[in-house]
Amino acid sequence: MQLETPRLILRPWQESDAPALFRVASDPEVGPRAGWTAHESVEESLQIIRTILGAPETYAIVLRGRDTEDPVGSVGLMIGEASTLASGSREAEIGYWLARDHWGRGYMPEAAGALIEHAFSDLHLDMVWAGYYEGNEQSRRVQEKLGLAPSHVHTASAPRPIDGCTRVHVTRLTREAWEARRA
């Protein structure tokens, strides 16, 4: 399945994306904000595509109208048991990251917004959860723009690679709140 927005294409990850993924994911400013370490090789990026990014409802973010279909980020839903935040098969956790060269252009709210629309309209979910590490103001703003409301703060089982932070702010968006925002 592929989702489209005015500026983006959200498509499944492919093994051929490994070199492009490595170029983005080797940046030490990208992964640690989301809780993972920078990739060290194209082979590692390929393994991540096979084991994590190839999961159902996980999409490569591609800019429309470019000469290349190389991904510049990722957005995905972890539904039910695949999530650490969701409880039950009608809830999901949204996760995302974006190449540093594309920060501040509104791409992530656009991509995540399309995926939330898909979650409620097509997958008929009741709740979407998200989390951000304390200090990650960009991620906090994305969630705020999308209407996710604060739920609670918890301590992550492993510290974030960038600075050892373990406090995660958890937000959520109910189907009812999403419908009210659309009205």
C-alpha positions as CSV (number, residue, x, y, z in Angstrom):
1,M,0.0,0.0,0.0
2,Q,1.1,3.5,-0.7
3,L,-0.2,6.8,0.8
4,E,0.2,10.2,-0.8
5,T,0.1,13.8,0.4
6,P,0.6,17.0,-1.6
7,R,4.4,16.8,-1.1
8,L,5.1,13.3,0.0
9,I,4.8,9.6,-1.0
10,L,4.7,7.1,1.8
11,R,5.6,3.7,0.4
12,P,6.8,0.4,1.8
13,W,10.6,0.1,2.5
14,Q,12.6,-2.0,-0.1
15,E,15.9,-3.7,0.4
16,S,17.3,-1.5,-2.4
17,D,16.7,1.5,0.0
18,A,19.6,0.4,2.2
19,P,22.3,2.8,0.8
20,A,19.9,5.8,1.1
21,L,18.9,4.7,4.5
22,F,22.5,4.5,5.6
23,R,23.2,8.0,4.3
24,V,20.4,9.4,6.5
25,A,20.6,7.0,9.5
26,S,24.4,7.4,9.9
27,D,23.9,11.0,10.9
28,P,24.5,11.1,14.7
29,E,21.8,13.7,15.1
30,V,19.0,11.6,13.6
31,G,18.6,8.2,15.4
32,P,19.5,9.2,18.9
33,R,16.6,11.6,19.1
34,A,14.3,8.7,18.4
35,G,16.2,6.3,20.7
36,W,18.4,4.4,18.3
37,T,22.1,4.6,17.5
38,A,23.5,5.9,14.2
39,H,23.9,3.2,11.6
40,E,27.5,2.1,11.0
41,S,27.2,0.4,7.6
42,V,25.0,-0.2,4.6
43,E,24.7,-3.8,5.8
44,E,23.3,-2.7,9.1
45,S,20.8,-0.5,7.3
46,L,19.8,-3.5,5.2
47,Q,19.3,-5.6,8.3
48,I,17.1,-2.8,9.8
49,I,14.9,-2.7,6.7
50,R,14.5,-6.5,6.9
51,T,13.7,-6.6,10.7
52,I,12.1,-3.3,11.6
53,L,11.3,-1.0,8.7
54,G,9.8,-3.9,6.6
55,A,7.1,-4.3,9.2
56,P,3.4,-3.9,8.2
57,E,2.2,-0.2,8.2
58,T,5.8,1.1,8.2
59,Y,6.5,3.5,5.3
60,A,9.5,5.2,3.7
61,I,9.0,8.9,3.3
62,V,9.8,10.1,-0.3
63,L,9.6,13.6,-1.5
64,R,7.3,14.1,-4.6
65,G,8.6,15.6,-7.7
66,R,12.3,14.7,-7.2
67,D,14.6,12.9,-9.5
68,T,15.1,10.3,-6.9
69,E,12.8,8.0,-4.9
70,D,15.3,7.8,-2.1
71,P,13.7,7.9,1.4
72,V,14.3,10.9,3.6
73,G,12.6,9.4,6.6
74,S,10.2,6.9,8.0
75,V,6.8,6.8,9.7
76,G,5.0,3.8,11.0
77,L,2.3,2.3,13.1
78,M,3.0,-0.4,15.6
79,I,-0.4,-2.0,16.2
80,G,-1.5,-3.9,19.3
81,E,1.2,-6.1,20.8
82,A,3.9,-4.7,18.4
83,S,3.7,-1.5,20.5
84,T,5.0,-0.8,23.9
85,L,2.3,1.9,24.5
86,A,-0.8,0.5,22.8
87,S,-3.1,-2.0,24.5
88,G,-5.2,-4.1,22.3
89,S,-5.6,-4.6,18.6
90,R,-7.6,-1.4,18.1
91,E,-4.7,0.9,19.3
92,A,-1.4,1.7,17.7
93,E,1.8,3.6,18.5
94,I,3.1,6.0,15.8
95,G,6.9,6.4,15.4
96,Y,8.8,8.6,13.0
97,W,12.1,10.2,12.0
98,L,13.4,12.4,9.3
99,A,16.7,13.3,7.7
100,R,18.3,16.4,9.3
101,D,18.4,18.2,5.9
102,H,14.6,18.2,5.9
103,W,13.8,19.3,9.4
104,G,11.7,22.4,9.9
105,R,9.8,22.1,6.6
106,G,6.6,20.6,7.9
107,Y,7.2,17.2,6.3
108,M,6.8,15.1,9.5
109,P,3.4,16.6,10.5
110,E,2.3,16.0,6.9
111,A,3.5,12.4,6.8
112,A,2.4,11.5,10.3
113,G,-1.0,13.2,9.7
114,A,-1.5,11.0,6.6
115,L,-0.7,7.9,8.6
116,I,-3.1,8.9,11.4
117,E,-5.8,9.5,8.9
118,H,-5.1,6.0,7.6
119,A,-5.2,4.6,11.1
120,F,-8.6,5.9,11.9
121,S,-10.3,5.9,8.4
122,D,-8.9,2.6,6.9
123,L,-7.7,0.6,9.9
124,H,-10.6,1.7,12.2
125,L,-8.4,2.1,15.2
126,D,-9.7,3.7,18.4
127,M,-6.4,5.3,19.7
128,V,-3.0,6.4,18.5
129,W,-0.2,6.7,21.0
130,A,3.2,8.4,20.6
131,G,6.1,9.2,22.7
132,Y,9.1,11.6,22.7
133,Y,12.2,11.7,24.8
134,E,12.4,14.7,27.1
135,G,14.2,17.5,25.3
136,N,13.2,16.5,21.8
137,E,11.2,19.6,21.1
138,Q,10.8,18.9,17.4
139,S,9.0,15.6,18.1
140,R,6.9,17.3,20.8
141,R,5.8,19.9,18.4
142,V,4.9,17.4,15.7
143,Q,2.7,15.5,18.2
144,E,1.1,18.8,19.4
145,K,0.3,19.8,15.8
146,L,-1.4,16.5,15.2
147,G,-3.6,16.9,18.2
148,L,-2.0,14.2,20.4
149,A,-2.6,15.2,24.0
150,P,-0.3,14.5,27.0
151,S,-1.0,11.3,28.8
152,H,1.8,10.5,31.1
153,V,5.6,10.4,31.5
154,H,7.5,7.1,32.0
155,T,11.0,5.9,32.2
156,A,12.3,4.0,29.2
157,S,14.0,0.7,29.7
158,A,17.1,1.8,27.9
159,P,18.6,5.3,27.8
160,R,18.5,7.4,24.6
161,P,21.9,7.1,22.9
162,I,22.4,10.9,22.5
163,D,22.5,11.9,26.2
164,G,21.3,9.1,28.3
165,C,17.8,10.5,28.8
166,T,15.3,8.0,29.9
167,R,12.2,10.2,30.5
168,V,9.6,9.6,27.8
169,H,6.6,11.9,27.4
170,V,3.6,9.9,26.2
171,T,0.8,11.4,24.2
172,R,-2.4,10.0,22.7
173,L,-5.1,10.8,20.2
174,T,-8.5,9.2,20.5
175,R,-10.8,8.6,17.5
176,E,-13.3,11.0,19.1
177,A,-10.7,13.8,19.4
178,W,-9.5,13.1,15.8
179,E,-13.1,13.3,14.5
180,A,-13.7,16.6,16.4
181,R,-10.5,18.1,14.9
182,R,-11.7,17.2,11.4
183,A,-15.2,18.6,11.9
